[in-house]
Amino acid sequence: MKQVWVLLVGWILAACTTMNIVPEKPQVELTNVTLGQVSITEVELFATLAVLNPNDYALDLSGIEYQVDALGMTLGKGKALEAIHLPPGVKQAVKLPLTLTTASALKFGQAYYSPGLKELPVTLQATVTVNSPVGPLSLDFSDVKDIKAKGD
């Protein structure tokens, strides 16, 4: 009986490996940022990303949670819970909301225009939930981009 279980577990693991249950992470490129609503306490931005699915099969995302950090502080956080379908090998535009406090937006703006500053490193951290044959999988992303400052 023990041999049957060992064979069964081995077969399942081999099947999981050949089925590519764990997808490759999508390739993401920031293409545009637009201003939404502005209030006394918050600034709303919309980031448009070009997302490429490098897998041989479609990915269905059921949610994205993300945070943007710069200058030693969290600039803003966002969440997109609507389903996103990414066909294989196709670059697709995805628009995500990002809410910043007015204080962090002002601090970032001051640094962006400060004399002598050439670049501002900005970190994006995100968790993407992907629907897979074995259920939802969470994929963590982290990327640092240098934004050219306007200080000079």
C-alpha positions as CSV (number, residue, x, y, z in Angstrom):
1,M,0.0,0.0,0.0
2,K,2.9,2.4,0.9
3,Q,4.4,1.8,-2.6
4,V,1.1,2.8,-4.2
5,W,1.0,6.1,-2.3
6,V,4.7,6.8,-3.3
7,L,3.9,6.1,-6.9
8,L,0.7,8.3,-6.8
9,V,2.5,11.2,-5.2
10,G,5.4,10.9,-7.7
11,W,2.9,10.8,-10.6
12,I,1.1,13.9,-9.3
13,L,4.4,15.8,-8.9
14,A,5.5,14.9,-12.4
15,A,2.1,15.9,-13.8
16,C,2.3,19.3,-12.0
17,T,5.8,19.9,-13.4
18,T,4.7,19.2,-17.0
19,M,1.5,21.2,-16.7
20,N,3.4,24.5,-15.7
21,I,1.1,25.1,-12.8
22,V,3.3,27.9,-11.6
23,P,3.3,30.5,-14.3
24,E,6.1,32.9,-15.3
25,K,5.6,36.4,-13.9
26,P,4.1,38.8,-16.5
27,Q,6.5,41.5,-17.8
28,V,5.3,45.0,-16.7
29,E,6.2,48.4,-18.2
30,L,4.8,51.7,-17.0
31,T,3.6,53.6,-20.0
32,N,1.6,56.6,-18.6
33,V,0.4,58.3,-15.4
34,T,-2.7,60.5,-15.4
35,L,-4.1,62.7,-12.7
36,G,-7.5,61.8,-11.3
37,Q,-9.4,63.7,-8.5
38,V,-7.5,65.9,-6.0
39,S,-8.8,66.8,-2.6
40,I,-7.4,68.4,0.5
41,T,-6.3,65.0,1.8
42,E,-5.7,62.8,-1.2
43,V,-4.4,62.8,-4.8
44,E,-5.6,60.1,-7.2
45,L,-3.4,58.9,-10.0
46,F,-4.0,56.3,-12.7
47,A,-1.0,54.3,-13.9
48,T,-1.3,52.6,-17.3
49,L,0.9,49.6,-17.5
50,A,1.8,47.5,-20.6
51,V,1.6,43.9,-19.4
52,L,3.0,41.0,-21.4
53,N,2.1,37.4,-20.5
54,P,5.3,35.4,-21.3
55,N,3.5,32.0,-20.8
56,D,2.1,29.7,-23.6
57,Y,-1.3,30.0,-22.0
58,A,-3.7,32.8,-20.8
59,L,-3.4,34.1,-17.3
60,D,-6.5,35.2,-15.4
61,L,-5.7,37.6,-12.6
62,S,-8.3,38.0,-9.9
63,G,-6.7,40.8,-8.0
64,I,-3.6,43.1,-7.6
65,E,-2.5,44.9,-4.5
66,Y,0.4,47.3,-4.8
67,Q,2.4,50.0,-3.0
68,V,4.7,52.7,-4.3
69,D,7.6,53.8,-2.1
70,A,10.1,56.7,-2.5
71,L,12.1,59.1,-0.3
72,G,11.9,56.6,2.6
73,M,8.1,56.7,2.7
74,T,5.1,55.1,1.2
75,L,3.8,57.4,-1.5
76,G,0.6,55.5,-2.1
77,K,-1.2,52.2,-2.2
78,G,-3.8,50.7,-4.5
79,K,-5.9,47.7,-5.2
80,A,-7.6,46.4,-8.3
81,L,-10.0,43.5,-7.6
82,E,-11.7,43.2,-11.1
83,A,-10.6,40.2,-13.2
84,I,-7.9,40.8,-15.8
85,H,-7.5,38.3,-18.7
86,L,-4.0,38.2,-20.2
87,P,-3.8,36.3,-23.5
88,P,-0.4,34.5,-24.1
89,G,2.2,36.6,-25.9
90,V,0.1,39.7,-26.1
91,K,1.0,43.1,-24.6
92,Q,-2.1,44.5,-23.0
93,A,-2.8,47.9,-21.3
94,V,-3.9,47.7,-17.7
95,K,-5.0,50.8,-15.8
96,L,-4.5,50.9,-12.1
97,P,-5.6,53.5,-9.5
98,L,-3.1,54.8,-7.0
99,T,-4.1,57.0,-4.0
100,L,-1.5,59.3,-2.4
101,T,-1.9,61.5,0.6
102,T,-1.5,65.1,-0.3
103,A,1.4,65.4,2.1
104,S,3.4,62.6,0.4
105,A,2.5,64.0,-3.1
106,L,3.8,67.4,-2.0
107,K,7.0,65.9,-0.5
108,F,7.6,63.9,-3.7
109,G,7.0,67.0,-5.9
110,Q,9.4,69.1,-3.9
111,A,12.1,66.5,-4.2
112,Y,11.3,66.0,-8.0
113,Y,12.0,69.7,-8.6
114,S,14.9,70.2,-6.1
115,P,18.0,71.7,-7.6
116,G,20.9,69.3,-8.3
117,L,18.8,66.1,-8.0
118,K,19.1,64.0,-11.1
119,E,17.1,60.9,-10.3
120,L,14.5,59.7,-7.7
121,P,14.4,55.9,-7.1
122,V,10.9,54.7,-6.8
123,T,10.0,51.1,-5.6
124,L,6.9,49.2,-6.7
125,Q,5.8,46.3,-4.6
126,A,2.9,44.2,-5.7
127,T,1.1,41.0,-5.1
128,V,-0.9,39.5,-8.0
129,T,-3.4,36.7,-7.6
130,V,-3.4,34.4,-10.5
131,N,-6.1,31.7,-11.0
132,S,-4.4,28.4,-11.8
133,P,-5.4,24.7,-12.2
134,V,-4.6,24.1,-8.5
135,G,-6.4,27.3,-7.2
136,P,-5.4,30.9,-6.7
137,L,-1.6,31.6,-6.6
138,S,-0.1,34.8,-5.2
139,L,2.9,36.1,-7.1
140,D,5.0,38.9,-5.4
141,F,6.7,41.5,-7.5
142,S,9.2,44.2,-6.5
143,D,10.9,46.6,-8.9
144,V,12.9,49.8,-8.5
145,K,12.9,52.5,-11.2
146,D,14.8,55.7,-11.3
147,I,12.7,58.6,-12.3
148,K,14.5,61.5,-13.9
149,A,14.1,64.6,-11.7
150,K,13.4,68.1,-13.1
151,G,15.6,69.9,-10.7
152,D,18.3,70.9,-13.2
